[in-house]
């Protein structure tokens, strides 16, 4: 698995180039910036630093980690600023840091965590965060063409409506009550 992601590092950002995702990404970026503003952030599975770059515009400090060095070497080219540290680290065995973070980020990661390891990941991640820290996760649900054909157009529209409603709900939540918050 590590080798698979290492080889695909140069392709990661293609996900964000799909025109149909543009409006969702604009909303998610604004949502993220408001939740990290002035706060210290620990990011797991930072990849090429796409979300790191968004958060870096507002966060006090970010430690962005990834299991593979290759995507982080792409993140370096983003010139994220002196308040951002990039670190190769395993999400299940992160080092102890000098401080505990106010915010944890793990975008496009949850769908990669095997069900039987979810509690292990969350417990370990939380151990690196302050009590009552905010946990932010953005992820996707893939619905393939064949599945859409089976479900029919009506079901696809209903699914799209639910996604938009969830995005609006995320936008409407006040700081400290974000989706996925611990506490």
Secondary structure, 3 states (H helix, E strand, C coil): CHHHHHHHHHHHHHHHHCHHHHHHHHHHHHHHHHHHCCCEEEECCCCCCHHHHHHHCCCCEEEEEECCHHHHHHHHCCCCCCCEEEEECCCCCCCCCCCCEEEEECCCCHHHCCHHHHHHHHHHHHCCEEEEEEEECCCCCCCCHHHHHHHHHHHHHHHHHHHHHHHHHHHHCCCCCCCCCCC
